[in-house]
Amino acid sequence: MRLIGTVVVTEIEMEIEMNLADKYAILKQEADAALAALDACKVEIKKLGRETLEGTHVVVTLSLSERKSFDAKAAAKFLTEEQVAACTKVSQVETIRIKPRVTVEA
């Protein structure tokens, strides 16, 4: 059984032509749970403070490096509106959101 929002879905129901929206919601929920478990594992690895962890099948390495980033908001304070506009790039972003269906009982 799997929980989608507040609805429990059985494995049998999942195999019967599942609505694509419901299928996406289930997969998203499972991915989120896997990412949460992965994040928790990362925390444990960092706590150990070791550069290398050897497992039976893999070797995991932990390294520290520096990265420079550009603060566009701070830079914009030193530029004219025209200069900021000339440096602005517009791109399309796709977003998929999941909201549970609301059923109203009479």
Secondary structure, DSSP 4 states (H G I P E B T S, - for coil): -EEETTEEE-HHHHHTT--HHHHHHHHHHHHHHHHHHHHHHHHHHHHHT-SEEE-SS-EEE----------HHHHHTTS-HHHHHHT-------------------
